[in-house]
Amino acid sequence: MKLHLGLRRWLSHLLWASVIITECGCGDDFDPGTIPPFTHVYVANLGSHTVSVIDLKSFKNVKTIAVGKSPGRLAASPIDDIVFAANLGSASISVIDANTHVVKKTIPVGKSPADIVFSSDGRFAFVACYGSNTIVVIDCEALSVVKSIKTQAGPVALKLSEPRKQLWVAQQAANSVAVVNLETQTLEESIPTGNGPLFLEILPDQSKLFVADTGDQNVTVIDTLTHKTLEPIVTGRSPMQLVMKRDGGEIYANNFDAGSVVVINTSTCTLNGSFSVGRNPIRGVISRDGQRLYVANYGSNTVSVLDPPNNRSVIASIAVGAQPESMYLTPDDLYLFVLNSGSNDVSVVRTDAVGSGSNALFAVIATGANPSAIVAK
């Protein structure tokens, strides 16, 4: 098993900007909502201790911001014009003003901050500090730490369930998931999982939590009301990440060491097909309408394009830069940004050119060293 590589990449390059999904039902009439008016994307450069700012109109790198050491995670406030950069090497959060693109404050937190999630009202931010086994709570108005919650070993990923007043925490080194009560800001319980839980996804109706057990070949399923685990889903070697359709009907698990993506039916918690993709699929993003799934293949320097509703095979393979890890798809589904940690750049793919015979690679934008995370604001 090649977990050492996948685990190292995940811990060093945490990409996902946390999206708070309000409670809703599932069905064909699911409304994807309005498209936010994003103007820039921010790229964390792990190796050069900077954040690059890319203008979404000109597709140019317009500014480089010095932050703390080894920024590995970014998150944007849903309310205020700020972006948080989690500095793995300096135990701090750099607060970036999204209007001026300067660091307005540096907030000390615990060791190796690995994930950040904002409350939907923007009042609080929660930071998982892998090295100090804590969840740090930040008051986003005062930009200061108001509480530190002790966890089991290796808190690495967070998922917020505000309708149930819960914060779920993947405790990688303890092989468990914790649930934090948001009202009391205390840890209620830790629930055993498979080996190396590294990614969490929760259904839109908040009923089930899915956990990628990267040290195994399973996805653990937890009932969020009873905190009981259901029968684990066998996926493939080293499921690195889970991608959920917006209606919650299916989840796609990227199996890093199996070169495959499997489809999970979330109602029955069973497999419903699989795709063979490139080597070491590490991250995926799905279009708003659920028609296209894009998978970054770290080991083959490609992005696989899948059509889950109609075809259980790869419909296109796009060559990008070296060691693609993180991705961002614009809300209009038109541009796919692919962060290439090995070639220190971002590939921009024009999605409407995929499969048309035209060159889908629209632009290549230079960044700092080892771009690792991306968020729009």
Secondary structure, 3 states (H helix, E strand, C coil): CCHHHHHHHHHHCCCCCCCCCCCCCCCCCCCCCCCCCCCEEEEEECCCCEEEEEECCCCEEEEEEECCCCEEEEEECCCCCEEEEEECCCCEEEEEECCCCEEEEEEECCCCEEEEEECCCCCEEEEEECCCCEEEEEECCCCEEEEEEECCCCEEEEEEECCCCEEEEEEHHHCEEEEEECCCCEEEEEEECCCCEEEEEECCCCCEEEEEECCCCEEEEEECCCCCECCCEECCCCEEEEEECCCCCEEEEEECCCCEEEEEECCCCEEEEEEECCCCEEEEEECCCCCCEEEEECCCCEEEEEECCCEEEEEEEEECCCCEEEEEECCCCCEEEEEECCCCEEEEEEHHHCCCCCCCEEEEEECCCCEEEEEEC
